[in-house]
Each structure stands twice: as structure tokens, then as C-alpha cells.
Amino acid sequence: MRIAVIAPPWVPVPPPLYGGIEVVVDRLAVGFQRAGHEVLLFTTGDSTCPVPRAWALEVSEGQRIGMAVPELRHVMHAYETVRDFDIVHDHTVMGPVYAEHVTTQPVVTTIHGPFNTELTEIYERIADRVPIIAISNAQHAPVPHIPIARVIHHGVDIADFPIGAGSGGFGLFLGRMSPDKGAHRAVVAANKAGVPLIMIGKMREAWEFEYFEEYVKPHLSDSVQYLGEVPHEQKVELLADAKALLFPIRWNEPFGMVMIEAMACGTPVIAYPEGAAPEVVDNGRTGLLVNSEDEMADALGRIDEIDRAGCRAAVEGYFSTDRMVAEHVALFEDILAAR
């Protein structure tokens, strides 16, 4: 097949720092090519994904994320460029809506965020014409009336993640500085358990700084540290050295890439059973599902019961790029056959 992949214009592919969508797009594009398909990734000029690429925007538009003008410009150029491909896999919001006015190609889209009110209205209008891929059953659950072509869980390349023994002895929090990600809950649990905590993740927006100043910064100490955003190499070292990954979300998280990244390093996950966490964490085998900060603290104290080799095996066996790519290819083949 000739597969065109359209990335959002906000972050390079792969991302130098934070960018879960862009990690997935990178792995898919490389995976499609590795599987023998002809691939074109339409992205931004500062991307380095090792497949054929095209772009209109020389640099990613992170400072204008979500704005209509850069995304529309990006999308218009994208569909002019990919018009000869067999199928288009579009990861933007605007692209699948725009596409039906300019092309008769089959277009498939992945929704990476939650089905909030605005996105629900958009996808209700196009779902009968644009096959939608959901990234978890939890993501789709609030909108069962919207048809989904397939639920395809994310995957990672195990070779990109070093196996670790958790020798650092600390808990790790990795995520945006925002209430829904729950860094403050990780602080409470780690302090109750008497376990050092290292936090890494994105803090760029005004509201992220406000949350950090009020709920996290007052608790920083020798045993509770925030390192900011770190490069991939440092991130995987921390994941491998961590005793456990703390994932204290209190919302319908569509997936949570960091959970399978931790498991790839052999690091078990302690999470609240919300969003996709129960689809990712095999309770008692690759981590522990808990319901409060007290339970999270208790889980930190007994996390050594979890076999780290089993965590890595779960990624090799299911949460792999090869499985993710194969499921996408099977869907694309079904769509083309139906046409």
C-alpha cells in the first residue's frame, strides 16, 4: 500500500521532549515502512522521523497550538501533497473534516484526546464517512453512539527502552503539571510511603505554572524533586531506575503512553482504575490498581511483589509497535477492499 500519514503541526515527529501523539505517529510511520509499505509523512520541517517526509511549515507551531490558521494551512498543503496515495491516516482534528471537500481518497483518523463536547460534535458529523480509530475502550465509552472503526491500543518498540532493576529506589511521576494528571496526589502517596519521588514532565502553559506553584512547589524537598522536561535518553534512564511509576489520574485518560513505556523498562505501574488504566495495567502482574493516596502509599511498600520481567514481557507480547502497526494495516486493507 501507499500510506500517507498526516501529523499535527504542533510538535516535531518524533518529539524532542513532550509529545505523546507525535511518538505514536513516529512509530506508525516507521512501522508501516518497515512492514514493506510506501510511506509519506506530512509533518513540519523540523521533524526527523526516518521516512520520506513533506511539509509546508518549516518549524512546528507549538506556540500557537490549537489555532485554526496554522492547522488549516498545514492541512491544505497536506491534502495537495498526498492525493496519489492509496489511503490517508490523518492525526489532525481539522483534516478529516476538510478532506471530504477536496478528495475522494479513503481517509482514516485517530482521535487521540477525550470525546469532550466539542470533539463529540465534530466526530458525530463525520463518523459515517471517515472511519475513526479509538485508542482505548475507555475513550469510546462516553459516546457509544459514535461508530468506531476499530479500537487500537498504542505500542512501543521494546528496543528503545532499557530494562532496569529499579535500583534508584524512587517513585516516578511523568506527566503534565495539571490537576487531571495528579502530581500532587503522587507527592502525598510518596511522602506517606517514605519513598523518594522524582517528577518529570511538561510545564509551559500559564495554568500549568499556577497549578505547580500552588499544589506541588510547596512540597519540594530533598526527597521530592521536579526535574522539568527531560530528553528521551534521560527519561528512559529514570523509568528504568524507578521503583514504580505513579499514575494517579482522576479523569477518563484516553490511554497514557507513559504506562507502557514504564512497563517496557520493567517498571510496574501504580494507578487509579480510571480511564484506560485497567486496559493497560494487569492488576497484580504489571502493576497495582488503587483507589486512594493511602492505597497508593501501601502499594509502593509492596511493589517489589511485581515481577519486573513480567512487565517487560507484557509489552513484548502485546503493547508492541509490531502489533499496533499490524492492526492498522489490517484496518486499511479492509477499508480499501470495501471500496
ABEGO torsion letter per residue (X at the ends): XBBBBBBBAABBOBBABBGAAAAAAAAAAAAAAAAGBBBBBBBBAABABBBBBBBABABBAAAABGBAAAAAAAAAAAAAAAAABABBBBABAAAAAAAAAABABBBBBBBABBBBAAAAAAAAAAAAABBBBBABAAAAAABAABBBABBBBBBBBAAABBBBAGAAGBBBBBEBBBAAAGAAAAAAAAAAAGBBBBBBEBBABAAAAAAAAAAAAAABBAABBBAEBBBAAAAAAAAAABABBBBBBABBBABGAAAAAAAAAGBBBBBBBBEAAAAABBBGAAEBBBABAAAAAAAAAAAAABBAAAAAAAAAAABBAAAAAAAAAAAAAAAAAAX
